[in-house]
Amino acid sequence: MTYIEYVVAAYAVFAAVLAWDFVAPRIRTAQLLRAVRLLASRRAAATTVAADDTAELTR
Protein backbone atom coordinates (compact mmCIF):
# COMPACT_ATOMS: atom_id res chain seq x y z
CA MET A 1 0.00 0.00 0.00
CA THR A 2 1.40 3.40 -0.98
CA TYR A 3 0.61 6.84 0.34
CA ILE A 4 2.40 8.82 -2.35
CA GLU A 5 -0.74 10.74 -3.36
CA TYR A 6 -1.32 11.79 0.24
CA VAL A 7 2.30 12.86 0.70
CA VAL A 8 2.32 14.83 -2.57
CA ALA A 9 -0.98 16.51 -1.67
CA ALA A 10 0.29 17.37 1.81
CA TYR A 11 3.44 18.95 0.39
CA ALA A 12 1.40 20.83 -2.20
CA VAL A 13 -0.91 22.26 0.48
CA PHE A 14 2.11 23.17 2.61
CA ALA A 15 3.76 24.97 -0.32
CA ALA A 16 0.53 26.82 -1.16
CA VAL A 17 0.07 28.00 2.43
CA LEU A 18 3.72 28.99 2.70
CA ALA A 19 3.47 30.99 -0.53
CA TRP A 20 0.27 32.69 0.67
CA ASP A 21 1.92 33.59 3.98
CA PHE A 22 4.69 35.21 1.97
CA VAL A 23 2.46 37.10 -0.50
CA ALA A 24 -0.51 38.18 1.65
CA PRO A 25 1.35 40.71 3.85
CA ARG A 26 2.89 42.31 0.78
CA ILE A 27 -0.53 42.72 -0.83
CA ARG A 28 -1.92 44.27 2.36
CA THR A 29 1.08 46.60 2.67
CA ALA A 30 0.60 47.77 -0.91
CA GLN A 31 -3.10 48.41 -0.24
CA LEU A 32 -2.32 50.42 2.89
CA LEU A 33 0.37 52.47 1.14
CA ARG A 34 -2.04 53.25 -1.68
CA ALA A 35 -4.73 54.31 0.80
CA VAL A 36 -2.30 56.57 2.65
CA ARG A 37 -1.13 58.17 -0.59
CA LEU A 38 -4.71 58.80 -1.68
CA LEU A 39 -5.58 60.30 1.70
CA ALA A 40 -2.53 62.55 1.59
CA SER A 41 -3.39 63.76 -1.90
CA ARG A 42 -7.00 64.44 -0.85
CA ARG A 43 -5.83 66.43 2.17
CA ALA A 44 -3.35 68.37 0.05
CA ALA A 45 -6.09 69.17 -2.44
CA ALA A 46 -8.43 70.22 0.37
CA THR A 47 -5.89 72.62 1.85
CA THR A 48 -5.23 74.06 -1.63
CA VAL A 49 -8.95 74.64 -2.14
CA ALA A 50 -9.27 76.14 1.35
CA ALA A 51 -6.37 78.50 0.67
CA ASP A 52 -7.96 79.57 -2.60
CA ASP A 53 -11.27 80.27 -0.85
CA THR A 54 -9.65 82.79 1.52
CA ALA A 55 -7.95 84.64 -1.33
CA GLU A 56 -9.41 87.91 -2.47
CA LEU A 57 -11.67 87.67 -5.48
CA THR A 58 -10.78 89.59 -8.63
CA ARG A 59 -12.96 90.77 -11.47
N, C-alpha and C positions, 0 to 999 in steps of 0.2 A: 504494500500500500504506500502511495506516495502523496506527499503534501505540497508538492511544488507549486501548484496553483495558489494555495493558501499563502505560502511564503512570498511568492511574487506579488500577490495582491496586497499583502501586509506591507511590503517594501514600497509598493507604489503609493499606497495611502500615506505612509510615513513621508515619502518624498513630496507628495502634494501638500501635506500639512506644513512641512518644513519650508517649502517654497512660499506658501501663503503667509506664514509667519515672517518671512523676509520681505515680502512685497507689500503687505497690508499697511504697515506703519509708514512706508514711503508714500503710498497713495494718500493716506490721511494727512501727512505733513504737507504734501503738495496742495491738498484742498484747503488746509488752514492758511497756508501762505497766500493762496489766491484770495481767500476771503479777507485777510488782513490788508492786502494790497488794494482790493476794491473798496474797503472801508476807508482806507487812507485817502484814496483818490476822491471818494465822495465827500469826505470832510474837507479836503483841500478845495474842492469845487464849491462847497457851501461857504467857506470863509471868503472865497473870491467873490461870490455873489453878494455876501453880506457887506463886504468892503465896497462893492460897486453901489449898493443901495444907499450908503451913507454919503457918497460923493455928491457934489452939487450938480444939479441938472443944468444942461446947456440947451440953448435953442438953436 
